[in-house]
Amino acid sequence: MAVNEIFLLFESAPGLLLARVKGWDQIAQDTDAVQEACLDFARFKQVVEAVAFHPFSDAEEAMEVQLAITNGTSCPALLNFLNFNLPSSLKKKKGADAEAGGRAKSQAAVGVCDPALGKSLADAGFQIVFNSNVQELHRGCRQHMKKLAKQLGELPIEKFQVGLGHSYSRSKMQEDPRKQDKPIMQSIALLDSLDKNINAFAMKLKEWYGWHFPELVKICGDAEVYCKVLKVVQMKEQFDEHTQGEELLEACGGSEEIRDEVVAATKHSMGQEIGEADFVNIIRFADQVLRLCEQRRTLQEYLSTKMDFVSPNLKAVVGEVLAARLISHAGALVNLAKYPASTIQILGAEKALFRALKSKNGRTPKYGLLFHSSFIGRVQKQQHRGRMSRYLASKCALAARIDAFADEETPESADGIRSNVYGVKLREQLEERL
């Protein structure tokens, strides 16, 4: 059936606009004429005439219509608007014709810019037109919206668009079930980075200060203790054990044995003298290492607290650091919970596994990240470590599944932290196995 008249359905943030296209039978096949008419409003209003405008009563109605149009469906507000403002010849036939499944036999139609919406309106009984010329006319409506719909007056269309855009974006955002895992993965990655930086900086600092006091490296192996003792001793020739003894004892962590060794080493050191400017930079570098150590301590406390909320049972079995490494390597707690115990056992040793599978006589690895667990290190006989790693992997799998899929009725303590009673019991079984 030839269509000689169409009504444009244009949806916007302020409301719904229905416009009649004049002389559609003349411009239907002339794309250039349609494009030229859309450039200037004086020419555009000769082609398109606003018939009705329905302003949205509130943001909820605007959001309802926008979601329906985006999903390609026709909501009640949209259907009511069309039924009320379209000529009767365009509306769905009622009575006997509707019961027979017929539609209005008219030479007019509704022009839409979304084929999915057009299909939905066609199912509702409207004759639909969708082509490139209709899309061009919709672009013109969007460009001349303020002038075309006089009912808008001086309303700030931009604010309507921003508000509706924010609401639409919020409706499309879905909660990520792994969002609690992501801070853990970022924390353990940052913890590893801090460890590398602290070790690298401490090594350079020991080399630098070792020219003046080389014996201190053997006495203080810990980087943080080394930096604290360095700041107290500074120039060993000027160190006074009577006035600085208590300060040195505090720097040594309360160990009198270490303090006595440091005092004795200052008297018989073989190091050379260095300048005042060197000491200034050494002290600044030591302060930097101490700040990194403090940051690492704070980050580990945060990680421990976060694990109490996310995976308390797995933390109770292997500790917060190793539990975080397992979650990070698996990609999420849910992924780790879906792994069988055999996969958790060699998690982190994939390269060794594939290398062994390629070679005919290769031995597959017995453990990956679980090697860092104290349970593996406490096994005295080497041949028993494989058995212990299998047993530990099975307990980790159980703990991860409890943490990932436990019901909301899981008992919680008074401060809101999830219970770790299952993890504690699993750890007791591991201790008994040892």
CORFEN-V952304 format. One record per backbone hydrogen bond with DSSP energy under -1.0 kcal/mol. NH is the residue of the N-H (numbers start at 1). CO is the residue of the C=O. If there is no record, write none. Layout:
[[NH | CO] [NH | CO]]
This chain:
[[4 | 107] [5 | 107] [7 | 109] [8 | 19] [9 | 111] [10 | 17] [12 | 15] [16 | 54] [17 | 10] [18 | 52] [19 | 8] [20 | 49] [21 | 6] [22 | 47] [26 | 23] [27 | 23] [28 | 24] [34 | 30] [35 | 31] [36 | 32] [37 | 33] [38 | 34] [44 | 40] [45 | 41] [47 | 44] [48 | 44] [49 | 20] [51 | 18] [52 | 18] [54 | 16] [56 | 14] [62 | 58] [63 | 59] [64 | 60] [65 | 61] [66 | 62] [67 | 63] [68 | 64] [69 | 65] [70 | 66] [71 | 67] [73 | 68] [79 | 75] [80 | 76] [81 | 77] [82 | 78] [83 | 79] [84 | 80] [85 | 81] [86 | 82] [90 | 87] [99 | 95] [100 | 96] [101 | 98] [102 | 97] [106 | 104] [109 | 5] [110 | 127] [111 | 7] [112 | 129] [118 | 114] [119 | 115] [120 | 116] [121 | 117] [122 | 118] [123 | 119] [124 | 120] [125 | 122] [126 | 121] [129 | 110] [135 | 131] [136 | 132] [137 | 133] [138 | 134] [139 | 135] [140 | 136] [141 | 137] [142 | 138] [143 | 139] [144 | 140] [148 | 144] [149 | 145] [152 | 149] [155 | 152] [157 | 155] [160 | 156] [161 | 157] [162 | 158] [163 | 159] [164 | 160] [165 | 161] [166 | 162] [167 | 163] [168 | 164] [169 | 165] [170 | 166] [171 | 167] [172 | 168] [173 | 169] [179 | 176] [181 | 178] [182 | 178] [185 | 181] [186 | 182] [187 | 183] [188 | 184] [189 | 185] [190 | 186] [191 | 187] [192 | 188] [193 | 189] [194 | 190] [195 | 191] [196 | 192] [197 | 193] [198 | 194] [199 | 195] [200 | 196] [201 | 197] [202 | 198] [203 | 199] [204 | 200] [205 | 201] [206 | 202] [207 | 203] [208 | 204] [209 | 205] [210 | 206] [212 | 209] [213 | 209] [216 | 213] [217 | 214] [219 | 215] [220 | 216] [226 | 222] [227 | 223] [228 | 224] [229 | 225] [230 | 226] [231 | 227] [232 | 228] [233 | 229] [234 | 230] [238 | 235] [244 | 240] [248 | 244] [249 | 245] [250 | 246] [251 | 247] [252 | 248] [253 | 250] [254 | 249] [259 | 255] [260 | 256] [261 | 257] [262 | 258] [263 | 259] [264 | 260] [265 | 261] [266 | 262] [272 | 211] [279 | 275] [280 | 276] [281 | 277] [282 | 278] [283 | 279] [284 | 280] [285 | 281] [286 | 282] [287 | 283] [288 | 284] [289 | 285] [290 | 286] [291 | 287] [292 | 288] [293 | 289] [294 | 290] [295 | 291] [296 | 292] [297 | 293] [298 | 294] [299 | 295] [300 | 296] [301 | 297] [302 | 298] [303 | 299] [304 | 300] [305 | 301] [306 | 302] [307 | 303] [308 | 304] [310 | 306] [311 | 307] [315 | 311] [316 | 312] [317 | 313] [318 | 314] [319 | 315] [323 | 319] [324 | 320] [325 | 321] [326 | 322] [327 | 323] [328 | 324] [329 | 325] [330 | 326] [331 | 327] [336 | 332] [337 | 333] [338 | 334] [344 | 340] [345 | 341] [349 | 346] [353 | 349] [354 | 350] [355 | 351] [356 | 352] [357 | 353] [358 | 354] [359 | 355] [368 | 345] [369 | 347] [371 | 368] [372 | 369] [373 | 370] [377 | 373] [378 | 374] [384 | 381] [385 | 382] [388 | 384] [389 | 385] [390 | 386] [391 | 387] [392 | 388] [393 | 389] [394 | 390] [395 | 391] [396 | 392] [397 | 393] [398 | 394] [399 | 395] [400 | 396] [401 | 397] [402 | 398] [403 | 399] [404 | 400] [405 | 401] [406 | 402] [410 | 407] [413 | 417] [416 | 413] [419 | 411] [424 | 420] [425 | 421] [426 | 422] [427 | 423] [428 | 424] [429 | 425] [430 | 426] [431 | 427] [432 | 428] [433 | 429] [434 | 430]]
